Amino acid sequence: MTELFTERGRELVERMAALGPAIAERSHRYDREATFPFENFDDFRDAGFLGLCIPEEHGGLGADFATYALVSEELGRHCGSTALTFNMHTATMLLTSQIADDLEMSDHDRAVHATRRAEMYRGVVEDGHIHAQPFSEGHLPGATAGVSTRAVQVDGGFRVTGRKIFASLAGAADRHNVTCMVEGEDQIRFLGVPADADGITIEGDWDPVGMRGTVSRNLLFDDVFVPAEHEYLPPGCFDQAAERWPYFFMTLSFSFLGIQRAVLDFTSTYLRGDNGPSERRDNHQKQHGWGEMRLTHERSQALTYRVLAEAGVDPAPEQVQRAWAAVVTAMEAAPDMASTAVRICGGRSLLRPQVLERLYRDARCGATMLPWSVEVCLERLGRADLFDDADLPA
C-alpha cells in the first residue's frame, strides 16, 4: 500500500495551491476565448511543475503516481481545463519513469530507454518543453484498440501518417506523443512527434461546451519524420503498461475530483453571502442540499484515495474493477454536484462570470473521456466476474 500523504506530497500540493488564485483568475478568460492557458504553463515552468513526475536525479520534483493525483486534484480546484492539459504533459513523464521502471525490458532496451528519456527530461527541465498525449482516433474504445496511425521505419527514425482527434494542447505542445503501429507488427509504438515537423496539420474549429481551454483540435500527420531517439518507450512496452499498469488510464479523473472541490468552495461562499446577493445558509432545504453535496464528494474522494493507496504494477482483477468504479464515480459526481449547487444556490449562480456556470459545463465533459470513459468503465464493471474478458482491450 502506498502512503498517500507524505511530507513531500503535502509540500507539492501546497505549492500548487499557492499558484491557485492566479490560475483561477485567468480561467474565465481562457474559457471565454477558448484559448490555451499559456500563462499557467509559464507558472508551472517557473515553479518546476513541468518536471513534477520527472525523477530528482534528472532535475525533476520526483513525484510518484499518487502524489501526482493529489497535485492534479488541487489544480482542478482552480481550473479544470488547465488540469486536463497538465495531465496530458505529466502522463508522459509518469509513463516513462515510474511505470516504465516496473515493466519488463531486456538489458539493451532498458539502456536505450534510459538514454532517450534522459534527453526528453532534459528538454523539459532545461528548455521548458511541453508534451502532449494525443491517443484518441475515434474508431474503438480502449487504449490499445483501433490504432490506425501508421509508422514506417526509415533511416534514422520513422515516417508517421495518421490522425488523432481531441488532441489537447494541439497548438501548444513541443512534442505530440502518439500511439501508432508499424506494418507487420502486433505491438504499439510510442513516438514523440516534433510539433514543428513538416507534414503536421492542426484542423477543425474549437468551440465546445466545456473544458474550452484544452484546445483539443484534430492533428493530421502526413509522412512526418520522427527521429529514432523520440521513441520514448521500447516497442511493445505501451501494450505491457496498459495490461500491467492500468491505473495510468485513470489520471483524467483526478481533475474532476478537483472540480468537485471547486463546486463545494463556490456553494459554501455563495450560501454564506460572500459572493451572492444575501446570506442563504439558514434555509433548511439548502442545508440539506449542501449535505448531499458533501456526501457525494466524500464518497468519490474516499474511493479514489483507496485506489491510489493500492495503485501499482500487476493489480488483482478486483483492484482494477475498483479503479473503474472510482473513475465512474468521479466523473459522474462532479456534474451531479454542480447540478445540485445550481438548485440550492438559485438561478443567479449561473450568470457569468460566476464560477459555477463554468464548473457546470466543465463537469459534464468528464463522462466522455477515453480510453476509460464512463460508458467503457460501466460496460466492464457490468461484465466483471460474469464473463471471461481476458482479451478485453485496455
C-alpha positions as CSV (number, residue, x, y, z in Angstrom):
1,M,0.0,0.0,0.0
2,T,1.2,3.5,-0.9
3,E,1.4,6.2,1.8
4,L,-0.7,9.0,0.2
5,F,0.0,12.0,2.4
6,T,3.8,12.1,2.7
7,E,5.5,15.2,3.8
8,R,6.9,15.7,0.3
9,G,3.4,15.2,-1.2
10,R,1.8,17.8,1.1
11,E,4.5,20.2,0.2
12,L,3.9,19.8,-3.5
13,V,0.1,20.2,-3.1
14,E,0.7,23.4,-1.0
15,R,3.0,24.7,-3.8
16,M,0.3,24.1,-6.4
17,A,-2.3,25.7,-4.1
18,A,-0.1,28.8,-3.9
19,L,-0.4,29.1,-7.7
20,G,-4.2,28.5,-7.5
21,P,-5.5,32.1,-7.1
22,A,-3.7,33.4,-10.2
23,I,-4.8,30.3,-12.2
24,A,-8.4,30.7,-11.1
25,E,-8.4,34.4,-12.0
26,R,-7.3,33.6,-15.6
27,S,-9.7,30.7,-16.0
28,H,-12.6,33.0,-17.0
29,R,-10.6,34.4,-20.0
30,Y,-9.4,31.1,-21.2
31,D,-13.0,29.7,-21.0
32,R,-14.5,32.8,-22.7
33,E,-11.9,32.8,-25.6
34,A,-11.4,29.0,-25.8
35,T,-7.6,29.6,-25.7
36,F,-4.8,27.7,-24.2
37,P,-3.5,28.6,-20.7
38,F,0.0,29.6,-21.7
39,E,0.4,31.9,-18.7
40,N,-0.4,29.0,-16.3
41,F,2.2,26.8,-18.0
42,D,4.7,29.6,-17.7
43,D,4.0,29.5,-13.9
44,F,4.4,25.7,-13.9
45,R,7.7,26.1,-15.8
46,D,9.0,28.7,-13.3
47,A,7.9,26.6,-10.3
48,G,9.4,23.4,-11.7
49,F,6.0,21.7,-12.1
50,L,6.6,20.7,-15.7
51,G,9.1,18.2,-14.1
52,L,6.7,17.1,-11.3
53,C,7.0,13.4,-12.2
54,I,10.5,13.5,-13.6
55,P,12.9,11.8,-11.2
56,E,15.0,14.0,-9.0
57,E,18.3,12.7,-10.5
58,H,17.1,14.2,-13.8
59,G,16.3,17.6,-12.2
60,G,12.6,17.0,-11.6
61,L,10.5,17.0,-8.5
62,G,10.3,13.2,-8.2
63,A,6.5,12.9,-7.6
64,D,5.1,9.4,-7.9
65,F,1.7,8.4,-9.3
66,A,-0.2,9.0,-6.0
67,T,1.4,12.4,-5.4
68,Y,0.6,13.5,-8.9
69,A,-3.0,12.6,-8.3
70,L,-3.2,14.9,-5.2
71,V,-1.5,17.7,-7.1
72,S,-3.8,17.3,-10.0
73,E,-6.8,17.4,-7.7
74,E,-5.6,20.7,-6.3
75,L,-5.1,22.1,-9.7
76,G,-8.5,21.0,-10.9
77,R,-10.0,23.0,-8.0
78,H,-8.8,26.2,-9.7
79,C,-9.1,25.5,-13.4
80,G,-10.3,22.2,-15.0
81,S,-9.0,22.9,-18.4
82,T,-5.5,23.6,-17.1
83,A,-5.6,20.5,-15.0
84,L,-6.5,18.3,-18.0
85,T,-3.8,19.8,-20.2
86,F,-1.3,19.5,-17.4
87,N,-2.3,15.8,-17.1
88,M,-1.5,15.2,-20.8
89,H,2.0,16.5,-20.2
90,T,2.6,14.8,-16.9
91,A,1.2,11.5,-18.0
92,T,4.1,11.0,-20.4
93,M,6.6,11.7,-17.6
94,L,4.8,9.1,-15.4
95,L,4.7,6.6,-18.3
96,T,8.4,6.9,-19.0
97,S,9.6,6.9,-15.3
98,Q,7.7,5.1,-12.5
99,I,5.6,3.0,-14.8
100,A,8.4,2.1,-17.3
101,D,10.6,1.1,-14.3
102,D,8.0,-1.5,-13.4
103,L,7.9,-3.1,-16.8
104,E,9.9,-6.0,-18.2
105,M,12.7,-5.0,-20.7
106,S,15.8,-6.5,-22.0
107,D,19.1,-5.1,-20.7
108,H,19.6,-3.4,-24.1
109,D,16.1,-1.9,-24.2
110,R,16.5,-0.7,-20.6
111,A,19.8,1.1,-21.5
112,V,18.3,2.7,-24.7
113,H,15.2,3.8,-22.8
114,A,17.4,5.3,-20.0
115,T,19.3,7.4,-22.6
116,R,16.2,8.5,-24.5
117,R,14.2,9.5,-21.5
118,A,17.1,11.4,-20.0
119,E,17.3,13.6,-23.1
120,M,13.5,14.0,-23.0
121,Y,13.6,15.0,-19.4
122,R,16.5,17.5,-20.1
123,G,14.3,19.2,-22.7
124,V,11.5,19.6,-20.1
125,V,13.7,20.7,-17.2
126,E,16.1,22.9,-19.0
127,D,14.2,24.1,-22.1
128,G,10.7,24.0,-20.7
129,H,9.3,21.6,-23.3
130,I,5.6,20.8,-23.1
131,H,4.5,17.3,-24.1
132,A,1.0,16.2,-25.3
133,Q,-0.5,12.7,-25.5
134,P,-3.0,12.5,-28.4
135,F,-4.2,8.9,-28.4
136,S,-7.8,9.1,-29.5
137,E,-8.7,8.2,-33.1
138,G,-12.5,7.6,-32.6
139,H,-12.5,4.1,-34.0
140,L,-12.8,1.8,-31.0
141,P,-12.8,2.3,-27.2
142,G,-9.7,1.3,-25.3
143,A,-6.1,2.5,-25.3
144,T,-4.7,-0.4,-27.4
145,A,-7.7,-0.9,-29.8
146,G,-8.4,0.8,-33.1
147,V,-4.9,2.4,-33.5
148,S,-4.8,3.2,-37.3
149,T,-1.9,5.7,-37.2
150,R,1.0,4.1,-39.0
151,A,4.8,4.4,-38.7
152,V,7.2,3.3,-41.3
153,Q,10.8,2.7,-40.3
154,V,13.3,4.6,-42.3
155,D,17.0,5.6,-41.8
156,G,17.3,7.5,-38.6
157,G,13.7,7.0,-37.4
158,F,10.1,6.7,-38.6
159,R,7.7,8.3,-41.0
160,V,4.3,8.7,-39.3
161,T,0.9,9.0,-41.1
162,G,-2.4,9.2,-39.4
163,R,-5.0,11.3,-37.5
164,K,-5.7,12.0,-33.8
165,I,-8.9,13.6,-32.6
166,F,-9.4,15.7,-29.4
167,A,-5.7,16.3,-29.3
168,S,-5.3,18.6,-26.3
169,L,-2.5,21.2,-26.4
170,A,-2.8,20.9,-30.2
171,G,-1.1,24.3,-30.8
172,A,0.9,24.5,-27.6
173,A,2.9,21.3,-27.2
174,D,6.6,20.8,-28.3
175,R,6.0,17.1,-28.7
176,H,2.9,15.1,-29.7
177,N,3.5,11.7,-28.1
178,V,1.3,9.3,-30.2
179,T,0.5,5.7,-30.3
180,C,1.0,4.1,-33.7
181,M,1.6,0.7,-35.4
182,V,4.4,-0.5,-37.7
183,E,3.0,-2.7,-40.5
184,G,3.7,-6.3,-39.8
185,E,3.9,-5.8,-36.0
186,D,1.3,-6.5,-33.4
187,Q,2.6,-4.1,-30.8
188,I,2.1,-0.4,-30.3
189,R,4.9,2.1,-30.7
190,F,5.0,5.3,-28.6
191,L,6.6,8.1,-30.6
192,G,7.2,11.7,-29.8
193,V,6.4,13.7,-33.0
194,P,8.1,17.1,-33.0
195,A,5.4,19.8,-33.2
196,D,7.4,21.8,-35.8
197,A,8.0,18.9,-38.2
198,D,6.9,19.1,-41.8
199,G,3.6,17.3,-42.5
200,I,1.6,18.2,-39.4
201,T,-1.7,20.0,-39.8
202,I,-4.0,21.2,-37.0
203,E,-7.6,21.2,-38.2
204,G,-11.1,21.9,-37.1
205,D,-12.8,24.6,-35.0
206,W,-12.7,24.6,-31.2
207,D,-15.9,25.9,-29.6
208,P,-17.0,23.2,-27.1
209,V,-19.5,23.4,-24.2
210,G,-16.8,23.0,-21.6
211,M,-13.1,22.4,-21.0
212,R,-12.6,25.1,-23.6
213,G,-9.0,25.9,-22.6
214,T,-7.7,22.5,-23.6
215,V,-7.9,23.5,-27.3
216,S,-8.3,19.8,-28.3
217,R,-8.4,20.1,-32.1
218,N,-7.5,17.4,-34.6
219,L,-4.0,16.5,-35.6
220,L,-3.1,15.2,-39.0
221,F,0.2,13.6,-39.7
222,D,1.3,13.2,-43.3
223,D,4.5,11.3,-43.7
224,V,6.0,13.2,-40.7
225,F,9.6,12.3,-39.8
226,V,10.2,11.3,-36.2
227,P,13.8,10.7,-35.1
228,A,14.5,7.3,-33.6
229,E,15.6,8.8,-30.3
230,H,12.0,10.1,-29.9
231,E,10.7,6.5,-29.4
232,Y,10.0,7.1,-25.7
233,L,9.2,3.5,-24.8
234,P,10.7,0.4,-26.3
235,P,8.5,-1.5,-28.7
236,G,5.6,-3.3,-27.0
237,C,6.1,-1.5,-23.7
238,F,3.0,0.6,-24.1
239,D,0.9,-2.6,-24.5
240,Q,2.6,-4.0,-21.4
241,A,1.8,-0.8,-19.5
242,A,-1.8,-1.0,-20.5
243,E,-2.0,-4.6,-19.2
244,R,0.1,-4.3,-16.1
245,W,-0.3,-0.7,-15.0
246,P,-3.9,0.1,-16.0
247,Y,-4.1,2.9,-13.3
248,F,-2.3,5.0,-15.9
249,F,-5.7,5.5,-17.6
250,M,-7.5,7.0,-14.7
251,T,-5.3,10.1,-14.4
252,L,-8.0,12.3,-16.0
253,S,-10.4,11.6,-13.1
254,F,-8.2,13.4,-10.6
255,S,-9.0,16.7,-12.3
256,F,-12.7,16.1,-11.7
257,L,-12.1,15.5,-8.0
258,G,-10.7,19.0,-8.1
259,I,-13.8,20.3,-9.8
260,Q,-15.9,18.7,-7.1
261,R,-13.9,20.7,-4.6
262,A,-14.4,23.8,-6.6
263,V,-18.2,23.3,-6.6
264,L,-18.1,23.0,-2.8
265,D,-15.9,26.1,-2.5
266,F,-18.3,28.2,-4.6
267,T,-21.5,26.8,-2.9
268,S,-20.2,27.4,0.6
269,T,-19.3,31.0,-0.1
270,Y,-22.5,31.7,-2.1
271,L,-24.8,30.4,0.7
272,R,-22.8,32.4,3.2
273,G,-23.5,35.5,1.1
274,D,-19.8,36.2,0.3
275,N,-20.4,36.3,-3.5
276,G,-24.2,36.4,-3.7
277,P,-27.0,38.9,-3.0
278,S,-27.6,37.7,0.5
279,E,-26.9,35.0,3.1
280,R,-29.0,31.9,2.5
281,R,-27.4,29.3,4.7
282,D,-30.3,29.3,7.3
283,N,-32.7,27.7,4.8
284,H,-33.1,24.0,5.7
285,Q,-33.6,22.9,2.1
286,K,-30.3,24.5,1.2
287,Q,-28.6,22.9,4.2
288,H,-29.9,19.5,3.1
289,G,-28.6,20.1,-0.5
290,W,-25.2,21.1,0.9
291,G,-25.2,17.9,3.0
292,E,-25.9,15.9,-0.2
293,M,-23.0,17.5,-2.0
294,R,-20.6,16.9,0.8
295,L,-21.6,13.2,1.0
296,T,-21.2,12.8,-2.8
297,H,-17.7,14.3,-2.7
298,E,-16.6,12.3,0.4
299,R,-17.7,9.1,-1.3
300,S,-15.9,9.9,-4.5
301,Q,-12.7,11.1,-2.9
302,A,-12.6,8.2,-0.5
303,L,-12.9,5.6,-3.3
304,T,-10.3,7.3,-5.4
305,Y,-7.9,7.6,-2.4
306,R,-8.3,3.9,-1.7
307,V,-7.4,3.1,-5.3
308,L,-4.4,5.4,-5.1
309,A,-3.2,3.6,-2.0
310,E,-3.0,0.3,-3.8
311,A,-2.0,1.6,-7.3
312,G,1.0,-0.2,-8.8
313,V,2.1,-2.9,-11.2
314,D,0.1,-6.1,-11.8
315,P,-3.1,-5.3,-9.8
316,A,-5.6,-8.1,-9.0
317,P,-8.8,-8.1,-11.0
318,E,-10.9,-6.7,-8.1
319,Q,-8.4,-3.8,-7.8
320,V,-8.8,-2.9,-11.5
321,Q,-12.6,-3.1,-11.1
322,R,-12.3,-0.7,-8.1
323,A,-10.3,1.7,-10.4
324,W,-13.0,1.6,-13.0
325,A,-15.6,2.3,-10.2
326,A,-13.5,5.2,-8.9
327,V,-13.4,6.8,-12.4
328,V,-17.1,6.5,-13.0
329,T,-17.8,7.9,-9.5
330,A,-15.5,10.9,-10.0
331,M,-16.8,11.7,-13.5
332,E,-20.5,11.4,-12.5
333,A,-20.2,13.0,-9.1
334,A,-18.8,16.3,-10.5
335,P,-21.8,17.1,-12.7
336,D,-24.3,15.8,-10.1
337,M,-22.8,18.1,-7.5
338,A,-22.8,21.1,-9.9
339,S,-26.4,20.5,-10.7
340,T,-27.3,20.3,-7.0
341,A,-25.3,23.5,-6.5
342,V,-27.4,25.3,-9.1
343,R,-30.6,24.1,-7.5
344,I,-29.7,25.3,-4.0
345,C,-27.9,28.5,-5.0
346,G,-30.6,29.6,-7.4
347,G,-30.6,30.9,-11.0
348,R,-28.3,33.8,-10.3
349,S,-25.5,31.3,-9.7
350,L,-25.5,30.5,-13.4
351,L,-24.9,34.1,-14.5
352,R,-21.5,34.8,-15.9
353,P,-18.9,35.4,-14.6
354,Q,-20.0,33.2,-11.7
355,V,-17.6,30.3,-11.3
356,L,-20.4,27.8,-11.1
357,E,-21.5,28.4,-14.6
358,R,-18.2,27.3,-15.9
359,L,-17.9,24.4,-13.4
360,Y,-21.3,23.2,-14.5
361,R,-20.2,23.0,-18.1
362,D,-16.7,21.6,-17.4
363,A,-18.0,18.9,-15.1
364,R,-20.3,17.4,-17.8
365,C,-17.3,16.7,-20.1
366,G,-15.7,14.0,-18.0
367,A,-18.0,11.2,-18.8
368,T,-16.9,11.1,-22.5
369,M,-13.2,11.0,-22.0
370,L,-11.5,7.9,-23.4
371,P,-10.0,5.5,-23.0
372,W,-11.7,5.0,-19.7
373,S,-15.0,6.8,-20.4
374,V,-18.0,6.3,-18.1
375,E,-19.6,4.0,-20.8
376,V,-16.4,1.9,-21.1
377,C,-16.0,1.5,-17.4
378,L,-19.6,0.7,-16.8
379,E,-19.6,-1.9,-19.5
380,R,-16.5,-3.5,-18.0
381,L,-17.9,-3.4,-14.5
382,G,-21.1,-4.9,-15.7
383,R,-19.2,-7.9,-17.2
384,A,-16.7,-8.3,-14.4
385,D,-16.8,-11.7,-12.7
386,L,-19.7,-12.7,-15.0
387,F,-17.8,-13.2,-18.3
388,D,-14.3,-14.1,-19.2
389,D,-12.9,-10.9,-20.6
390,A,-9.2,-11.7,-20.5
391,D,-8.8,-10.3,-24.0
392,L,-10.7,-7.1,-23.4
393,P,-8.6,-4.2,-24.6
394,A,-7.2,-1.8,-22.1
